[in-house]
């Protein structure tokens, strides 16, 4: 029963407004978000409570309690201890990391690790694996450090805490990330997860939080000294611009879907909705006034277009170029149901009782298929020594649409010709029938006239 309530709670978190405290921040550089509790010590660390908002980008962005921005800027005081909690169910498949540049390892950039000297720093910390780095925790209460003092792994699980796992002999990432990626949601939910971080190097003026599995989820962290923001002054990591944030229109907000610029989808489903003329045929029967139907029509029309690609000599490439938009359709379907049908999902799961699965299935689709999209897109991007292989093929889509239009036009013409032939045949038949009837009448008239003439002679 605990898993059922956890799944329902996760579903409600996705669609319900968050609780707020007295300290609400905009999440901008002018008003960065701050911890919700704590005093910044090891015994009482500052707390950032993390979750993932699926509706604000194709993969979603991290969100934090008491912070209104969709991709929030955070504030950290140097020398203080911070815990980033990842206990919210939406964090599954989104292990948080920290880097000196946007997207960290996804962009082949340095992350905060014991053996990585911070940019601009004169420290020799890398020689002894003592550089500033996060510490990853798990276990039943979230208090089990998943790393260790040596390179020898240590068995962490106990009879009372069976899902803690085995330490990695480092700072815990090599245990933390696989538990997010490889463990089932049920097993993952047995643990509570958090990442502990303290900025200790004087050269560090800003950081980026990011997801170790999904690219394009980075957000900025500004470092302060006693309430005064640090500046690089030519040292430290160079200030990096984040990718443009996903811009949503009214239909995106209502339906819960977004464009996926990071995977070549710049138009988004709303460009394919009813009334856009992008699809001649409907995909669902029913009233166009139904909002759920309108949202679904948009993503189905989009998939009809974006799966049209030119077949290459490599079947793997063709497969991926079609599967990415196919997966995007599934992700968007799940988002639409969570956005437009949250009450129906909760009701259905409640009726299923211990067999409830729908809410969790939708989260699985969003996180799991987005991860597969990320992997496939990365594969395609790494194939060519020149221009990367594009997922969408506008030329092919236009050609096939033109061919379909021509084919439809030809069939219409054939239909018209058949109709004309049938009409001509009917008219000819009517003419023949008419000729015969007139002929019969003339014969009758001639006979009658002959009879009259004979009688007159007599």
C-alpha positions as a Markdown table, in Angstrom:
| # | Residue | x | y | z |
|---|---|---|---|---|
| 1 | Unk | 0.0 | 0.0 | 0.0 |
| 2 | Unk | 2.9 | 2.4 | 0.7 |
| 3 | Unk | 4.0 | 2.3 | -2.9 |
| 4 | Unk | 0.4 | 3.1 | -4.1 |
| 5 | Unk | 0.2 | 6.1 | -1.8 |
| 6 | Unk | 3.6 | 7.2 | -2.9 |
| 7 | Unk | 2.6 | 7.0 | -6.6 |
| 8 | Unk | -0.6 | 8.9 | -6.0 |
| 9 | Unk | 1.3 | 11.5 | -4.0 |
| 10 | Unk | 3.8 | 11.9 | -6.8 |
| 11 | Unk | 1.0 | 12.4 | -9.3 |
| 12 | Unk | -0.6 | 15.1 | -7.2 |
| 13 | Unk | 2.7 | 16.9 | -6.8 |
| 14 | Unk | 2.9 | 17.1 | -10.6 |
| 15 | Unk | -0.4 | 18.9 | -11.0 |
| 16 | Unk | -1.0 | 20.7 | -7.7 |
| 17 | Unk | 0.6 | 24.0 | -6.6 |
| 18 | Unk | 3.4 | 23.6 | -4.0 |
| 19 | Unk | 3.2 | 24.8 | -0.5 |
| 20 | Unk | 5.0 | 28.0 | 0.2 |
| 21 | Unk | 6.6 | 29.6 | 3.2 |
| 22 | Unk | 7.2 | 33.2 | 4.1 |
| 23 | Unk | 10.4 | 33.4 | 1.9 |
| 24 | Unk | 9.4 | 33.2 | -1.7 |
| 25 | Unk | 12.1 | 34.0 | -4.3 |
| 26 | Unk | 11.8 | 34.6 | -8.0 |
| 27 | Unk | 14.8 | 32.4 | -8.9 |
| 28 | Unk | 16.5 | 35.0 | -11.0 |
| 29 | Unk | 20.0 | 36.4 | -10.7 |
| 30 | Unk | 18.5 | 39.5 | -9.0 |
| 31 | Unk | 16.5 | 37.3 | -6.6 |
| 32 | Unk | 18.1 | 33.9 | -6.4 |
| 33 | Unk | 16.4 | 31.1 | -4.5 |
| 34 | Unk | 17.6 | 30.3 | -1.0 |
| 35 | Unk | 17.3 | 27.2 | 1.2 |
| 36 | Unk | 14.0 | 26.6 | 3.0 |
| 37 | Unk | 15.6 | 25.6 | 6.3 |
| 38 | Unk | 18.8 | 24.9 | 8.2 |
| 39 | Unk | 21.7 | 26.9 | 9.5 |
| 40 | Unk | 24.5 | 25.7 | 7.1 |
| 41 | Unk | 26.4 | 23.5 | 9.5 |
| 42 | Unk | 27.2 | 19.8 | 9.1 |
| 43 | Unk | 24.7 | 19.0 | 11.9 |
| 44 | Unk | 22.1 | 21.3 | 10.5 |
| 45 | Unk | 22.7 | 21.9 | 6.8 |
| 46 | Unk | 20.8 | 24.3 | 4.6 |
| 47 | Unk | 18.1 | 22.5 | 2.6 |
| 48 | Unk | 17.2 | 22.7 | -1.0 |
| 49 | Unk | 14.2 | 20.4 | -1.7 |
| 50 | Unk | 14.4 | 19.4 | -5.3 |
| 51 | Unk | 11.7 | 18.0 | -7.7 |
| 52 | Unk | 11.3 | 18.0 | -11.5 |
| 53 | Unk | 8.6 | 19.9 | -13.3 |
| 54 | Unk | 7.8 | 17.9 | -16.4 |
| 55 | Unk | 5.6 | 20.5 | -18.0 |
| 56 | Unk | 8.1 | 23.3 | -18.6 |
| 57 | Unk | 10.4 | 21.7 | -21.1 |
| 58 | Unk | 10.7 | 18.5 | -23.1 |
| 59 | Unk | 12.7 | 16.8 | -20.3 |
| 60 | Unk | 11.5 | 19.1 | -17.5 |
| 61 | Unk | 13.6 | 21.4 | -15.3 |
| 62 | Unk | 14.5 | 21.0 | -11.7 |
| 63 | Unk | 12.3 | 22.9 | -9.3 |
| 64 | Unk | 12.9 | 23.9 | -5.7 |
| 65 | Unk | 10.5 | 24.7 | -2.8 |
| 66 | Unk | 9.6 | 28.3 | -2.3 |
| 67 | Unk | 11.0 | 29.3 | -5.7 |
| 68 | Unk | 8.8 | 30.5 | -8.6 |
| 69 | Unk | 11.1 | 30.3 | -11.6 |
| 70 | Unk | 10.9 | 27.5 | -14.1 |
| 71 | Unk | 14.7 | 27.1 | -14.3 |
| 72 | Unk | 15.7 | 28.8 | -11.0 |
| 73 | Unk | 19.0 | 30.5 | -10.1 |
| 74 | Unk | 20.1 | 29.4 | -6.6 |
| 75 | Unk | 22.2 | 31.1 | -4.0 |
| 76 | Unk | 24.9 | 29.4 | -2.0 |
| 77 | Unk | 27.1 | 30.9 | 0.7 |
| 78 | Unk | 30.8 | 29.8 | 0.6 |
| 79 | Unk | 31.8 | 27.6 | 3.4 |
| 80 | Unk | 28.3 | 26.6 | 4.3 |
| 81 | Unk | 26.9 | 23.0 | 4.1 |
| 82 | Unk | 23.9 | 22.4 | 1.8 |
| 83 | Unk | 21.8 | 19.3 | 1.3 |
| 84 | Unk | 20.0 | 18.9 | -2.0 |
| 85 | Unk | 17.1 | 16.5 | -1.2 |
| 86 | Unk | 16.0 | 14.2 | -4.0 |
| 87 | Unk | 13.3 | 12.3 | -2.1 |
| 88 | Unk | 10.4 | 13.6 | -4.3 |
| 89 | Unk | 9.1 | 10.9 | -6.6 |
| 90 | Unk | 9.7 | 13.1 | -9.7 |
| 91 | Unk | 13.5 | 12.8 | -9.2 |
| 92 | Unk | 13.6 | 9.2 | -10.3 |
| 93 | Unk | 16.0 | 9.0 | -13.3 |
| 94 | Unk | 17.3 | 12.5 | -12.5 |
| 95 | Unk | 20.4 | 12.2 | -10.3 |
| 96 | Unk | 21.6 | 15.7 | -9.6 |
| 97 | Unk | 25.2 | 16.7 | -10.2 |
| 98 | Unk | 27.3 | 19.9 | -10.1 |
| 99 | Unk | 29.7 | 21.2 | -12.7 |
| 100 | Unk | 31.7 | 24.3 | -13.5 |
| 101 | Unk | 30.1 | 24.7 | -16.9 |
| 102 | Unk | 26.6 | 24.1 | -18.3 |
| 103 | Unk | 25.6 | 20.4 | -18.6 |
| 104 | Unk | 28.9 | 19.1 | -17.1 |
| 105 | Unk | 29.9 | 15.7 | -18.6 |
| 106 | Unk | 27.2 | 15.9 | -21.3 |
| 107 | Unk | 29.2 | 18.8 | -22.8 |
| 108 | Unk | 32.6 | 17.2 | -21.8 |
| 109 | Unk | 33.2 | 19.9 | -19.2 |
| 110 | Unk | 34.6 | 19.7 | -15.7 |
| 111 | Unk | 32.4 | 18.7 | -12.8 |
| 112 | Unk | 33.0 | 19.1 | -9.1 |
| 113 | Unk | 35.0 | 16.0 | -8.3 |
| 114 | Unk | 37.7 | 15.3 | -5.7 |
| 115 | Unk | 40.4 | 15.1 | -8.4 |
| 116 | Unk | 39.4 | 18.2 | -10.4 |
| 117 | Unk | 41.0 | 21.5 | -9.5 |
| 118 | Unk | 38.4 | 24.3 | -9.7 |
| 119 | Unk | 39.0 | 26.6 | -12.7 |
| 120 | Unk | 41.2 | 29.6 | -11.8 |
| 121 | Unk | 42.3 | 28.0 | -8.5 |
| 122 | Unk | 45.9 | 27.8 | -7.3 |
| 123 | Unk | 45.0 | 24.8 | -5.1 |
| 124 | Unk | 47.0 | 21.5 | -5.3 |
| 125 | Unk | 43.9 | 19.6 | -4.1 |
| 126 | Unk | 43.8 | 17.4 | -7.2 |
| 127 | Unk | 47.0 | 15.6 | -6.2 |
| 128 | Unk | 45.3 | 14.2 | -3.0 |
| 129 | Unk | 41.8 | 14.0 | -4.4 |
| 130 | Unk | 40.7 | 16.6 | -1.9 |
| 131 | Unk | 39.0 | 19.2 | -4.2 |
| 132 | Unk | 35.6 | 20.5 | -3.4 |
| 133 | Unk | 33.0 | 18.0 | -4.5 |
| 134 | Unk | 29.5 | 16.8 | -3.7 |
| 135 | Unk | 28.9 | 13.8 | -1.3 |
| 136 | Unk | 26.1 | 11.4 | -2.3 |
| 137 | Unk | 23.8 | 9.8 | 0.3 |
| 138 | Unk | 21.1 | 7.2 | 0.2 |
| 139 | Unk | 19.7 | 4.4 | 2.3 |
| 140 | Unk | 16.4 | 4.2 | 4.1 |
| 141 | Unk | 16.8 | 7.5 | 5.9 |
| 142 | Unk | 19.1 | 9.3 | 3.5 |
| 143 | Unk | 22.0 | 9.3 | 6.0 |
| 144 | Unk | 24.2 | 6.5 | 4.4 |
| 145 | Unk | 27.2 | 8.0 | 2.6 |
| 146 | Unk | 27.5 | 6.0 | -0.6 |
| 147 | Unk | 31.2 | 6.8 | -1.0 |
| 148 | Unk | 34.1 | 5.8 | 1.3 |
| 149 | Unk | 37.6 | 6.7 | 2.4 |
| 150 | Unk | 39.3 | 4.3 | 0.1 |
| 151 | Unk | 39.0 | 2.7 | -3.3 |
| 152 | Unk | 37.8 | -0.6 | -1.7 |
| 153 | Unk | 34.0 | -0.9 | -2.0 |
| 154 | Unk | 32.2 | -1.5 | 1.3 |
| 155 | Unk | 28.9 | -3.3 | 1.7 |
| 156 | Unk | 26.5 | -0.7 | 3.0 |
| 157 | Unk | 23.2 | -2.7 | 3.2 |
| 158 | Unk | 22.0 | -4.1 | 6.5 |
| 159 | Unk | 19.0 | -6.2 | 7.5 |
| 160 | Unk | 17.2 | -3.0 | 8.5 |
| 161 | Unk | 18.4 | -1.0 | 5.5 |
| 162 | Unk | 18.6 | -3.5 | 2.6 |
| 163 | Unk | 18.6 | -1.1 | -0.3 |
| 164 | Unk | 21.7 | 1.0 | 0.7 |
| 165 | Unk | 23.9 | -0.9 | -1.7 |
| 166 | Unk | 27.7 | -1.0 | -1.9 |
| 167 | Unk | 30.0 | 2.0 | -1.6 |
| 168 | Unk | 32.1 | 3.1 | -4.5 |
| 169 | Unk | 35.2 | 4.0 | -2.5 |
| 170 | Unk | 34.9 | 7.6 | -3.8 |
| 171 | Unk | 32.4 | 10.4 | -3.3 |
| 172 | Unk | 29.4 | 8.2 | -3.9 |
| 173 | Unk | 28.4 | 9.2 | -7.4 |
| 174 | Unk | 29.2 | 5.8 | -8.9 |
| 175 | Unk | 26.6 | 4.2 | -6.6 |
| 176 | Unk | 24.1 | 7.1 | -6.6 |
| 177 | Unk | 23.7 | 7.4 | -10.4 |
| 178 | Unk | 23.1 | 3.7 | -11.1 |
| 179 | Unk | 20.5 | 3.5 | -8.4 |
| 180 | Unk | 18.6 | 6.3 | -10.2 |
| 181 | Unk | 19.1 | 4.8 | -13.6 |
| 182 | Unk | 19.1 | 1.0 | -13.2 |
| 183 | Unk | 16.9 | 0.4 | -10.3 |
| 184 | Unk | 13.1 | 0.0 | -10.6 |
| 185 | Unk | 11.0 | 2.8 | -9.3 |
| 186 | Unk | 9.8 | 0.5 | -6.5 |
| 187 | Unk | 13.4 | -0.3 | -5.3 |
| 188 | Unk | 14.5 | 3.3 | -5.8 |
| 189 | Unk | 11.6 | 4.5 | -3.6 |
| 190 | Unk | 12.9 | 2.4 | -0.7 |
| 191 | Unk | 15.7 | 4.9 | -0.2 |
| 192 | Unk | 15.9 | 8.6 | 0.5 |
| 193 | Unk | 18.5 | 10.5 | -1.6 |
| 194 | Unk | 20.4 | 13.7 | -1.1 |
| 195 | Unk | 23.5 | 15.4 | -2.3 |
| 196 | Unk | 25.7 | 17.4 | 0.1 |
| 197 | Unk | 27.8 | 20.2 | -1.2 |
| 198 | Unk | 30.0 | 23.0 | 0.3 |
| 199 | Unk | 31.9 | 25.5 | -1.8 |
| 200 | Unk | 35.3 | 25.8 | -0.2 |
| 201 | Unk | 37.6 | 27.1 | -3.0 |
| 202 | Unk | 38.0 | 30.9 | -3.1 |
| 203 | Unk | 38.1 | 31.0 | -7.0 |
| 204 | Unk | 34.6 | 29.6 | -7.5 |
| 205 | Unk | 32.1 | 32.3 | -8.3 |
| 206 | Unk | 29.3 | 30.2 | -9.8 |
| 207 | Unk | 28.3 | 26.6 | -10.5 |
| 208 | Unk | 25.7 | 24.7 | -12.4 |
| 209 | Unk | 23.4 | 22.0 | -11.2 |
| 210 | Unk | 22.5 | 19.5 | -13.8 |
| 211 | Unk | 21.1 | 16.0 | -14.4 |
| 212 | Unk | 23.7 | 13.2 | -14.8 |
| 213 | Unk | 21.3 | 11.3 | -17.2 |
| 214 | Unk | 19.4 | 14.0 | -19.1 |
| 215 | Unk | 21.1 | 16.9 | -20.8 |
| 216 | Unk | 19.5 | 20.4 | -21.0 |
| 217 | Unk | 18.4 | 20.5 | -17.4 |
| 218 | Unk | 21.1 | 22.8 | -16.1 |
| 219 | Unk | 20.5 | 25.7 | -13.8 |
| 220 | Unk | 22.9 | 28.3 | -12.3 |
| 221 | Unk | 24.2 | 28.6 | -8.8 |
| 222 | Unk | 25.7 | 31.9 | -7.6 |
| 223 | Unk | 28.3 | 31.9 | -4.8 |
| 224 | Unk | 28.2 | 34.6 | -2.1 |
| 225 | Unk | 30.6 | 35.6 | 0.7 |
| 226 | Unk | 28.7 | 37.0 | 3.6 |
| 227 | Unk | 25.8 | 38.1 | 1.4 |
| 228 | Unk | 28.0 | 39.6 | -1.3 |
| 229 | Unk | 28.0 | 37.9 | -4.6 |
| 230 | Unk | 31.4 | 36.7 | -5.8 |
| 231 | Unk | 32.7 | 37.9 | -9.2 |
| 232 | Unk | 35.2 | 36.1 | -11.4 |
| 233 | Unk | 37.6 | 39.0 | -12.0 |
| 234 | Unk | 39.4 | 37.0 | -14.6 |
| 235 | Unk | 39.8 | 34.0 | -12.4 |
| 236 | Unk | 37.5 | 31.1 | -11.7 |
| 237 | Unk | 35.2 | 29.5 | -14.2 |
| 238 | Unk | 34.1 | 31.7 | -17.1 |
| 239 | Unk | 30.5 | 32.8 | -16.8 |
| 240 | Unk | 28.5 | 30.6 | -19.3 |
| 241 | Unk | 25.2 | 31.3 | -20.9 |
| 242 | Unk | 22.5 | 28.7 | -20.4 |
| 243 | Unk | 20.7 | 27.5 | -23.5 |
| 244 | Unk | 17.6 | 29.4 | -24.2 |
| 245 | Unk | 14.8 | 28.5 | -21.9 |
| 246 | Unk | 11.8 | 26.8 | -23.5 |
| 247 | Unk | 9.1 | 29.3 | -24.4 |
| 248 | Unk | 5.6 | 28.1 | -24.0 |
| 249 | Unk | 2.5 | 29.4 | -25.6 |
| 250 | Unk | -1.0 | 29.2 | -24.2 |
| 251 | Unk | -1.8 | 25.9 | -25.8 |
| 252 | Unk | 1.5 | 24.4 | -24.4 |
| 253 | Unk | 0.5 | 25.4 | -20.9 |
| 254 | Unk | -3.0 | 24.1 | -21.2 |
| 255 | Unk | -2.0 | 20.7 | -22.7 |
| 256 | Unk | 1.3 | 20.2 | -20.8 |
| 257 | Unk | 3.5 | 19.7 | -23.8 |
| 258 | Unk | 6.3 | 21.8 | -25.1 |
| 259 | Unk | 8.7 | 22.1 | -28.1 |
| 260 | Unk | 11.8 | 20.0 | -27.8 |
| 261 | Unk | 14.5 | 22.3 | -29.3 |
| 262 | Unk | 17.2 | 20.1 | -27.8 |
| 263 | Unk | 16.0 | 17.3 | -30.1 |
| 264 | Unk | 15.4 | 19.4 | -33.3 |
| 265 | Unk | 11.7 | 20.0 | -32.5 |
| 266 | Unk | 11.6 | 23.8 | -32.7 |
| 267 | Unk | 7.9 | 24.1 | -33.7 |
| 268 | Unk | 6.3 | 22.0 | -31.0 |
| 269 | Unk | 2.9 | 20.2 | -31.1 |
| 270 | Unk | 0.9 | 23.4 | -31.0 |
| 271 | Unk | 2.0 | 24.2 | -34.5 |
| 272 | Unk | 0.1 | 21.1 | -35.7 |
| 273 | Unk | -3.2 | 21.5 | -33.8 |
| 274 | Unk | -6.7 | 21.5 | -35.3 |
| 275 | Unk | -7.2 | 24.5 | -37.5 |
| 276 | Unk | -3.5 | 24.8 | -38.6 |
| 277 | Unk | -4.1 | 22.9 | -41.8 |
| 278 | Unk | -1.0 | 20.7 | -41.1 |
| 279 | Unk | -3.1 | 17.5 | -41.3 |
| 280 | Unk | -6.1 | 17.0 | -43.5 |
| 281 | Unk | -7.5 | 14.0 | -41.7 |
| 282 | Unk | -8.4 | 13.8 | -38.0 |
| 283 | Unk | -7.0 | 11.2 | -35.6 |
| 284 | Unk | -9.8 | 11.0 | -33.1 |
| 285 | Unk | -13.5 | 10.9 | -33.5 |
| 286 | Unk | -15.4 | 13.3 | -31.3 |
| 287 | Unk | -16.2 | 16.9 | -30.7 |
| 288 | Unk | -13.5 | 19.5 | -31.5 |
| 289 | Unk | -14.6 | 21.4 | -28.5 |
| 290 | Unk | -13.1 | 18.8 | -26.1 |
| 291 | Unk | -9.7 | 20.2 | -24.9 |
| 292 | Unk | -8.2 | 16.8 | -24.3 |
| 293 | Unk | -9.1 | 15.8 | -27.9 |
| 294 | Unk | -7.6 | 19.0 | -29.2 |
| 295 | Unk | -4.3 | 18.4 | -27.4 |
| 296 | Unk | -4.1 | 14.8 | -28.6 |
| 297 | Unk | -4.9 | 15.8 | -32.2 |
| 298 | Unk | -1.9 | 18.3 | -32.1 |
| 299 | Unk | 0.7 | 15.7 | -31.0 |
| 300 | Unk | -0.7 | 13.0 | -33.4 |
| 301 | Unk | -0.5 | 15.4 | -36.4 |
| 302 | Unk | 3.0 | 16.3 | -35.3 |
| 303 | Unk | 4.1 | 12.7 | -35.2 |
| 304 | Unk | 2.6 | 12.1 | -38.6 |
| 305 | Unk | 4.9 | 14.8 | -40.0 |
| 306 | Unk | 8.0 | 14.3 | -38.0 |
| 307 | Unk | 8.3 | 10.5 | -38.6 |
| 308 | Unk | 8.6 | 11.2 | -42.3 |
| 309 | Unk | 12.3 | 10.8 | -43.0 |
| 310 | Unk | 14.4 | 9.7 | -45.9 |
| 311 | Unk | 15.6 | 6.1 | -45.5 |
| 312 | Unk | 19.4 | 5.9 | -45.4 |
| 313 | Unk | 21.8 | 3.0 | -46.0 |
| 314 | Unk | 22.0 | 2.5 | -42.2 |
| 315 | Unk | 18.8 | 1.0 | -40.8 |
| 316 | Unk | 19.9 | 2.0 | -37.3 |
| 317 | Unk | 19.9 | 5.6 | -38.3 |
| 318 | Unk | 16.5 | 5.3 | -40.0 |
| 319 | Unk | 15.1 | 3.6 | -36.9 |
| 320 | Unk | 16.3 | 6.3 | -34.5 |
| 321 | Unk | 15.2 | 9.2 | -36.7 |
| 322 | Unk | 11.7 | 7.7 | -36.6 |
| 323 | Unk | 11.8 | 6.5 | -33.1 |
| 324 | Unk | 12.7 | 9.8 | -31.5 |
| 325 | Unk | 9.5 | 11.6 | -32.7 |
| 326 | Unk | 7.6 | 8.4 | -31.9 |
| 327 | Unk | 8.9 | 8.6 | -28.3 |
| 328 | Unk | 8.2 | 12.3 | -28.1 |
| 329 | Unk | 4.6 | 11.5 | -29.0 |
| 330 | Unk | 4.4 | 9.0 | -26.1 |
| 331 | Unk | 6.0 | 11.5 | -23.7 |
| 332 | Unk | 3.6 | 14.2 | -24.7 |
| 333 | Unk | 0.6 | 11.8 | -24.5 |
| 334 | Unk | 1.6 | 11.1 | -20.9 |
| 335 | Unk | 2.0 | 14.8 | -20.1 |
| 336 | Unk | -1.4 | 15.6 | -21.6 |
| 337 | Unk | -3.1 | 13.0 | -19.5 |
| 338 | Unk | -1.3 | 14.2 | -16.3 |
| 339 | Unk | -2.3 | 17.8 | -17.2 |
| 340 | Unk | -5.8 | 17.3 | -18.5 |
| 341 | Unk | -6.8 | 14.1 | -16.8 |
| 342 | Unk | -5.2 | 14.1 | -13.4 |
| 343 | Unk | -8.4 | 13.6 | -11.6 |
| 344 | Unk | -9.3 | 10.6 | -13.9 |
| 345 | Unk | -5.9 | 9.1 | -13.3 |
| 346 | Unk | -6.1 | 9.4 | -9.6 |
| 347 | Unk | -9.7 | 8.0 | -9.6 |
| 348 | Unk | -8.6 | 5.0 | -11.8 |
| 349 | Unk | -5.6 | 4.2 | -9.6 |
| 350 | Unk | -7.8 | 4.5 | -6.5 |
| 351 | Unk | -10.2 | 2.0 | -7.9 |
| 352 | Unk | -7.4 | -0.4 | -8.8 |
| 353 | Unk | -6.2 | -0.3 | -5.1 |
| 354 | Unk | -3.0 | -2.4 | -4.6 |
| 355 | Unk | -2.8 | -2.9 | -8.4 |
| 356 | Unk | -2.7 | 0.8 | -9.2 |
| 357 | Unk | -0.2 | 1.5 | -11.9 |
| 358 | Unk | -1.4 | 4.4 | -14.2 |
| 359 | Unk | 0.1 | 7.4 | -12.4 |
| 360 | Unk | 3.5 | 5.7 | -12.1 |
| 361 | Unk | 3.3 | 4.4 | -15.7 |
| 362 | Unk | 3.0 | 8.0 | -16.9 |
| 363 | Unk | 6.0 | 9.1 | -15.0 |
| 364 | Unk | 7.9 | 6.1 | -16.3 |
| 365 | Unk | 7.0 | 7.1 | -19.9 |
| 366 | Unk | 8.2 | 10.7 | -19.4 |
| 367 | Unk | 11.5 | 9.9 | -17.7 |
| 368 | Unk | 12.3 | 6.6 | -19.4 |
| 369 | Unk | 11.5 | 7.5 | -23.0 |
| 370 | Unk | 13.1 | 10.9 | -22.6 |
| 371 | Unk | 16.3 | 9.2 | -21.6 |
| 372 | Unk | 16.1 | 6.9 | -24.6 |
| 373 | Unk | 15.6 | 10.0 | -26.8 |
| 374 | Unk | 18.6 | 11.6 | -25.2 |
| 375 | Unk | 20.7 | 8.5 | -25.9 |
| 376 | Unk | 19.5 | 8.1 | -29.5 |
| 377 | Unk | 20.0 | 11.8 | -30.3 |
| 378 | Unk | 23.6 | 11.5 | -28.9 |
| 379 | Unk | 24.3 | 8.5 | -31.1 |
| 380 | Unk | 23.1 | 10.4 | -34.2 |
| 381 | Unk | 25.1 | 13.5 | -33.3 |
| 382 | Unk | 28.2 | 11.5 | -33.0 |
| 383 | Unk | 28.0 | 9.7 | -36.3 |
| 384 | Unk | 29.1 | 12.3 | -38.8 |
| 385 | Unk | 32.4 | 14.0 | -39.0 |
| 386 | Unk | 30.7 | 17.0 | -40.6 |
| 387 | Unk | 27.1 | 18.1 | -40.0 |
| 388 | Unk | 25.3 | 15.9 | -37.5 |
| 389 | Unk | 22.5 | 13.7 | -38.6 |
| 390 | Unk | 19.3 | 15.7 | -38.1 |
| 391 | Unk | 16.3 | 13.9 | -36.6 |
| 392 | Unk | 13.7 | 15.7 | -38.6 |
| 393 | Unk | 13.6 | 15.8 | -42.4 |
| 394 | Unk | 11.5 | 18.7 | -43.6 |
| 395 | Unk | 12.3 | 18.1 | -47.2 |
| 396 | Unk | 11.2 | 14.5 | -47.0 |
| 397 | Unk | 8.1 | 15.4 | -45.1 |
| 398 | Unk | 7.2 | 18.0 | -47.8 |
| 399 | Unk | 7.9 | 15.6 | -50.6 |
| 400 | Unk | 5.8 | 12.9 | -49.1 |
| 401 | Unk | 3.0 | 15.3 | -48.4 |
| 402 | Unk | 3.2 | 16.5 | -52.0 |
| 403 | Unk | 3.2 | 12.9 | -53.3 |
| 404 | Unk | 0.2 | 12.1 | -51.0 |
| 405 | Unk | -1.6 | 15.2 | -52.3 |
| 406 | Unk | -0.8 | 14.2 | -55.9 |
| 407 | Unk | -2.0 | 10.7 | -55.3 |
| 408 | Unk | -5.1 | 11.9 | -53.7 |
| 409 | Unk | -5.7 | 14.3 | -56.6 |
| 410 | Unk | -5.2 | 11.4 | -59.1 |
| 411 | Unk | -7.7 | 9.3 | -57.2 |
| 412 | Unk | -10.1 | 12.1 | -57.1 |
| 413 | Unk | -9.6 | 12.6 | -60.9 |
| 414 | Unk | -10.1 | 8.9 | -61.5 |
| 415 | Unk | -13.2 | 9.0 | -59.4 |
| 416 | Unk | -14.5 | 11.9 | -61.4 |
| 417 | Unk | -13.8 | 10.1 | -64.7 |
| 418 | Unk | -15.5 | 6.9 | -63.5 |
| 419 | Unk | -18.4 | 9.1 | -62.4 |
| 420 | Unk | -18.6 | 10.7 | -65.8 |
| 421 | Unk | -18.4 | 7.3 | -67.6 |
| 422 | Unk | -21.2 | 5.9 | -65.3 |
| 423 | Unk | -23.3 | 9.0 | -66.0 |
| 424 | Unk | -22.7 | 8.7 | -69.7 |
| 425 | Unk | -23.7 | 5.1 | -69.6 |
| 426 | Unk | -26.8 | 5.9 | -67.7 |
| 427 | Unk | -27.7 | 8.7 | -70.1 |
| 428 | Unk | -27.0 | 6.4 | -73.1 |
| 429 | Unk | -29.1 | 3.7 | -71.6 |
| 430 | Unk | -31.9 | 6.2 | -71.0 |
| 431 | Unk | -31.7 | 7.4 | -74.5 |
| 432 | Unk | -31.9 | 3.8 | -75.9 |
| 433 | Unk | -34.9 | 3.1 | -73.6 |
| 434 | Unk | -36.5 | 6.3 | -74.7 |
| 435 | Unk | -36.0 | 5.4 | -78.4 |
| 436 | Unk | -37.5 | 2.0 | -77.9 |
| 437 | Unk | -40.5 | 3.4 | -76.1 |
| 438 | Unk | -41.1 | 6.0 | -78.8 |
| 439 | Unk | -40.7 | 3.3 | -81.4 |
| 440 | Unk | -43.3 | 1.2 | -79.7 |
| 441 | Unk | -45.7 | 4.1 | -79.5 |
| 442 | Unk | -45.2 | 4.8 | -83.3 |
| 443 | Unk | -45.9 | 1.2 | -84.1 |
| 444 | Unk | -49.1 | 1.2 | -82.1 |
| 445 | Unk | -50.2 | 4.5 | -83.8 |
| 446 | Unk | -49.4 | 3.1 | -87.2 |
| 447 | Unk | -51.5 | -0.1 | -86.5 |
| 448 | Unk | -54.4 | 1.9 | -85.3 |
| 449 | Unk | -54.4 | 4.2 | -88.3 |
| 450 | Unk | -54.4 | 1.1 | -90.7 |
| 451 | Unk | -57.4 | -0.3 | -88.8 |
| 452 | Unk | -59.4 | 2.8 | -89.2 |
| 453 | Unk | -58.6 | 3.0 | -92.9 |
| 454 | Unk | -59.8 | -0.6 | -93.5 |
| 455 | Unk | -63.1 | 0.1 | -91.8 |
| 456 | Unk | -63.7 | 3.2 | -93.8 |
| 457 | Unk | -63.3 | 1.2 | -97.1 |
| 458 | Unk | -65.8 | -1.4 | -96.0 |
